[in-house]
């Protein structure tokens, strides 16, 4: 009797299938998974792209407001434009951080479009699909593709470089044009350099210090613009998703 119960119990345990992970079993199910994954990554990419555009819009609005405020009347101080340079740099830093996240999701979307969708439309898929393994590794341990400096350089080349050029030209116009300067700090237009130093003063800061600061600031910007675009760098750290 005991042997009969033991054999029936073992037979019942053999009949119960072991739990399996929820993985696609057919080609149609795999295509469904890929389509939903593509839509999800597109939504992530679009969300981070919207954040990037918002930061750019803030920077453009700030530049326009500071230009209007500084160039409106001779009594408006030129330090407003110097403050605008620093404010735009802060926005560039924020946008660089956002661009790093956007670049991760854009790279995933482009991998699917280039290696799966495009090859599907061509009518065949290669036997070796290394791109799928790379994409799976990226999902298991997401990492940034670009450094913060590289991201800031990209945004500087595309948008912020023009803003900084406009701010520099406006600042030079402000401190060198007679009608845009109050009468008090001027030392006479027969001494252009002395007048330039007097016009560049900002509160307790002498004119030469402000000139050196602005020149150094734009030297850093020029250095950033000259940095090569290194592309993917596996040492840039993990993405917190």
C-alpha positions as CSV (number, residue, x, y, z in Angstrom):
1,X,0.0,0.0,0.0
2,X,2.8,2.4,0.9
3,X,4.7,1.5,-2.2
4,X,1.6,2.1,-4.3
5,X,1.1,5.6,-2.7
6,X,4.7,6.5,-3.2
7,X,4.7,5.5,-6.9
8,X,1.5,7.4,-7.5
9,X,2.9,10.5,-5.9
10,X,6.1,10.3,-7.9
11,X,4.1,9.9,-11.1
12,X,2.0,12.9,-10.2
13,X,5.1,15.0,-9.6
14,X,6.4,14.0,-13.0
15,X,3.2,15.0,-14.7
16,X,3.2,18.6,-13.3
17,X,5.3,20.7,-15.6
18,X,8.1,22.9,-14.1
19,X,7.4,26.6,-14.2
20,X,9.0,28.4,-17.2
21,X,9.9,32.1,-17.6
22,X,7.5,34.2,-19.6
23,X,9.6,34.2,-22.8
24,X,8.3,34.3,-26.3
25,X,7.9,30.8,-27.7
26,X,7.0,31.6,-31.3
27,X,8.3,34.0,-33.9
28,X,5.1,36.0,-33.7
29,X,5.5,36.5,-29.9
30,X,9.1,37.6,-30.4
31,X,8.0,40.2,-33.0
32,X,5.4,41.4,-30.5
33,X,8.0,41.8,-27.8
34,X,10.3,43.7,-30.2
35,X,7.5,46.1,-31.2
36,X,6.5,46.9,-27.7
37,X,10.1,47.4,-26.7
38,X,10.6,49.7,-29.7
39,X,7.6,51.8,-28.7
40,X,8.8,52.0,-25.1
41,X,12.3,53.2,-26.1
42,X,10.8,55.7,-28.5
43,X,8.7,57.1,-25.7
44,X,11.8,57.4,-23.4
45,X,13.8,59.0,-26.2
46,X,11.0,61.5,-27.0
47,X,10.7,62.4,-23.3
48,X,14.4,63.2,-22.9
49,X,14.4,65.1,-26.2
50,X,11.6,67.2,-24.9
51,X,13.7,68.0,-21.8
52,X,16.6,69.0,-23.9
53,X,14.4,71.3,-26.0
54,X,13.0,72.9,-22.8
55,X,16.5,73.8,-21.6
56,X,17.4,75.3,-25.0
57,X,14.2,77.3,-24.9
58,X,15.1,78.6,-21.4
59,X,18.6,79.6,-22.6
60,X,17.2,81.4,-25.6
61,X,14.6,83.2,-23.5
62,X,17.3,84.2,-21.0
63,X,19.6,85.6,-23.7
64,X,16.8,87.6,-25.3
65,X,15.7,89.0,-21.9
66,X,19.3,90.0,-20.9
67,X,19.9,91.6,-24.3
68,X,16.8,93.6,-24.1
69,X,17.5,94.7,-20.5
70,X,21.2,95.6,-21.2
71,X,20.8,97.4,-24.5
72,X,17.6,99.2,-23.8
73,X,19.1,102.2,-22.0
74,X,22.5,103.6,-21.4
75,X,22.0,103.3,-17.6
76,X,21.7,99.5,-17.9
77,X,24.9,97.9,-16.7
78,X,27.0,95.7,-19.0
79,X,27.4,93.1,-16.1
80,X,23.9,91.9,-17.0
81,X,25.4,90.4,-20.1
82,X,28.2,88.8,-18.1
83,X,25.6,87.3,-15.8
84,X,23.8,86.0,-18.9
85,X,27.0,84.2,-19.9
86,X,27.2,82.4,-16.6
87,X,23.5,81.6,-16.6
88,X,23.7,80.1,-20.1
89,X,26.7,78.0,-18.9
90,X,24.6,76.6,-16.1
91,X,21.8,75.7,-18.6
92,X,24.4,74.1,-20.9
93,X,25.6,72.0,-18.0
94,X,22.0,70.9,-17.3
95,X,21.4,70.2,-20.9
96,X,24.6,68.2,-21.2
97,X,23.4,65.9,-18.4
98,X,20.0,65.4,-20.1
99,X,21.7,64.8,-23.4
100,X,23.7,61.9,-21.9
101,X,20.4,60.1,-21.0
102,X,18.8,61.0,-24.3
103,X,21.8,59.5,-26.2
104,X,21.4,56.2,-24.4
105,X,17.8,55.7,-25.6
106,X,18.5,57.1,-29.0
107,X,21.3,54.6,-29.5
108,X,18.9,51.8,-28.6
109,X,16.2,53.0,-31.0
110,X,18.7,53.5,-33.8
111,X,20.1,50.0,-33.2
112,X,16.6,48.5,-33.6
113,X,15.9,50.6,-36.7
114,X,19.3,49.9,-38.4
115,X,19.8,46.2,-37.5
116,X,16.2,44.9,-37.2
117,X,13.6,47.1,-39.0
118,X,15.8,48.0,-42.0
119,X,17.0,44.5,-42.5
120,X,13.4,43.2,-42.2
121,X,12.3,45.6,-44.9
122,X,15.2,44.3,-47.1
123,X,13.6,40.8,-46.8
124,X,16.2,38.9,-44.9
125,X,18.0,38.8,-41.6
126,X,21.6,37.7,-41.2
127,X,22.3,34.5,-39.2
128,X,24.7,36.3,-36.8
129,X,22.8,38.9,-34.8
130,X,25.5,40.4,-32.6
131,X,23.5,43.6,-32.3
132,X,20.9,41.7,-30.3
133,X,23.5,40.6,-27.8
134,X,24.9,44.1,-27.5
135,X,21.4,45.5,-26.9
136,X,20.7,42.8,-24.3
137,X,23.9,43.6,-22.5
138,X,23.0,47.3,-22.6
139,X,19.6,46.5,-21.0
140,X,21.2,44.4,-18.3
141,X,23.8,47.1,-17.4
142,X,23.0,50.4,-19.1
143,X,26.0,52.7,-19.4
144,X,26.4,56.2,-20.8
145,X,27.8,56.5,-24.3
146,X,29.3,59.9,-23.9
147,X,31.0,62.0,-21.2
148,X,29.5,65.1,-19.7
149,X,32.1,67.2,-21.5
150,X,31.4,65.5,-24.8
151,X,27.6,66.1,-24.4
152,X,28.1,69.8,-23.5
153,X,30.4,70.1,-26.5
154,X,27.8,68.7,-28.8
155,X,25.1,71.0,-27.6
156,X,27.6,73.9,-27.7
157,X,28.3,73.3,-31.4
158,X,24.6,72.9,-32.3
159,X,22.9,75.7,-30.3
160,X,24.8,77.3,-27.5
161,X,27.8,78.5,-29.5
162,X,25.6,80.9,-31.4
163,X,24.1,82.2,-28.1
164,X,27.6,82.8,-26.7
165,X,28.6,84.6,-29.9
166,X,25.6,86.9,-29.7
167,X,26.3,87.6,-26.0
168,X,30.0,88.4,-26.7
169,X,29.1,90.8,-29.6
170,X,26.5,92.5,-27.4
171,X,28.9,92.9,-24.5
172,X,31.6,94.4,-26.8
173,X,29.0,96.7,-28.3
174,X,27.9,97.7,-24.8
175,X,31.3,98.6,-23.5
176,X,32.6,100.3,-26.7
177,X,29.6,102.3,-27.9
178,X,29.3,105.9,-26.6
179,X,25.5,106.0,-26.7
180,X,25.2,102.8,-24.7
181,X,27.4,104.1,-21.9
182,X,26.5,106.5,-19.0
183,X,28.7,109.7,-18.8
184,X,30.2,109.0,-15.4
185,X,32.7,106.2,-16.0
186,X,34.1,107.6,-19.3
187,X,37.6,109.0,-19.3
188,X,37.4,110.6,-22.7
189,X,37.4,109.1,-26.2
190,X,40.9,110.3,-26.9
191,X,42.1,107.4,-24.8
192,X,40.3,104.3,-26.2
193,X,41.9,101.7,-24.0
194,X,41.5,103.7,-20.8
195,X,37.9,104.3,-21.7
196,X,37.4,100.5,-22.4
197,X,38.8,99.7,-19.0
198,X,36.6,102.2,-17.3
199,X,33.5,101.0,-19.2
200,X,34.3,97.3,-18.2
201,X,34.2,98.0,-14.5
202,X,31.7,96.1,-12.5
203,X,31.1,97.4,-9.0
204,X,34.3,96.8,-7.0
205,X,35.9,94.8,-9.8
206,X,38.3,96.8,-12.0
207,X,37.9,96.8,-15.7
208,X,41.0,94.8,-16.4
209,X,39.8,92.0,-14.2
210,X,36.4,91.8,-16.0
211,X,38.2,91.8,-19.4
212,X,40.5,89.0,-18.3
213,X,37.5,87.0,-16.9
214,X,35.5,87.3,-20.1
215,X,38.5,86.4,-22.3
216,X,39.3,83.4,-20.1
217,X,35.6,82.3,-20.2
218,X,35.5,82.4,-23.9
219,X,38.9,80.7,-24.1
220,X,37.3,77.7,-22.3
221,X,34.4,77.8,-24.7
222,X,36.8,77.7,-27.6
223,X,38.7,74.8,-26.1
224,X,35.4,72.9,-25.7
225,X,34.5,73.5,-29.3
226,X,37.9,72.1,-30.4
227,X,37.4,68.9,-28.5
228,X,37.1,65.8,-30.8
229,X,33.8,63.9,-30.7
230,X,35.0,60.5,-29.3
231,X,31.6,58.8,-29.6
232,X,31.0,55.7,-27.5
233,X,33.1,55.3,-24.3
234,X,32.5,52.2,-22.2
235,X,34.0,53.9,-19.1
236,X,31.5,56.7,-18.7
237,X,29.5,55.1,-15.9
238,X,26.2,53.4,-15.3
239,X,22.8,54.9,-16.3
240,X,20.3,55.1,-13.4
241,X,17.1,54.0,-15.1
